[in-house]
Amino acid sequence: MIRNIKSMDDVRQVCIYNTNDKSYHIENDEDFKLKRDIGFCAIIEDNVYGVFKTEDGPIFFINDRMYYLKDIKYSFRHTHLEKKVGQFIFSIDGKTELKLVYSITTCTNYDAWSEEEDVDFFQWLTQKHKKLEDIERFYNYYTI
């Protein structure tokens, strides 16, 4: 199945993700002709990180690796190392699967309703996993 996943940093960028063979590519959709599926991604250098909706619940992905979040014991952590430098850690069963140091998006606080943790993919994802009721809402929203 093909998923069109919107970038959190640039609304024109779409990650076209084929869940069957785990292939993906990024397209610039200047005219917004592609229908976006429910999900978000972040493109850092040559890597793509994201989450999208499926019948089996949310899938978190790193390039061609997919993680069915309902099937694993995982955690997301985010810390600020400097003012605009973040560290994101994804762990499974207490073992670090991904440790990423990245530049936090500069498109923050652009309106009265959005703060950095709302527009930065890694902070947003971590926030959605702080409390049990938030996790349940996340699972319900990202399950068809």
C-alpha positions, 0 to 999 in steps of 0.5 A, spaced: 500 500 500 502 507 498 502 512 503 503 519 502 505 522 508 506 530 509 512 533 512 512 537 518 517 542 516 515 543 509 507 542 507 509 541 499 514 535 501 511 529 501 514 522 502 511 517 498 512 510 502 510 503 499 509 499 505 509 492 501 516 493 499 518 499 504 521 503 499 520 511 499 522 517 495 520 524 497 516 529 492 515 536 492 508 537 490 508 545 489 500 544 487 498 540 492 495 535 487 497 529 492 492 527 497 495 526 504 494 520 508 494 521 516 501 521 518 507 526 519 514 525 517 521 529 518 526 529 513 533 530 516 539 530 511 538 523 507 533 520 512 526 520 513 523 519 520 515 518 520 509 515 523 502 514 519 495 510 520 494 503 518 489 498 520 494 495 525 495 501 528 500 507 528 507 505 524 513 509 526 518 508 521 526 510 519 527 510 512 525 502 510 524 500 517 517 500 520 515 499 527 508 497 529 508 501 535 502 496 538 506 490 538 513 493 541 514 496 548 518 502 546 519 509 548 520 516 545 525 521 549 527 528 546 532 533 550 534 540 548 542 540 547 542 547 545 537 552 543 536 549 536 539 543 537 535 537 539 536 529 541 531 524 539 532 517 542 527 511 540 528 505 544 525 498 544 525 494 550 530 499 553 535 498 548 536 504 544 534 503 537 535 510 534 539 516 537 539 522 533 542 529 534 538 534 529 537 542 528 530 543 530 526 547 525 526 554 525 519 555 523 517 555 530 512 560 534 509 562 527 502 564 530 499 564 537 497 557 537 503 553 535 509 552 539 516 549 538 513 542 540 507 543 536 511 543 529 518 539 531 516 532 529 520 529 534 518 533 540 511 533 537 511 525 537 514 525 544 509 529 547 504 524 544 507 519 549 507 523 555 501 520 558 497 514 558 490 518 555 495 521 550 497 514 548 490 512 547 488 518 543 494 517 539 493 509 537 485 511 536 487 516 531 492 512 527 488 506 527 483 505 521 
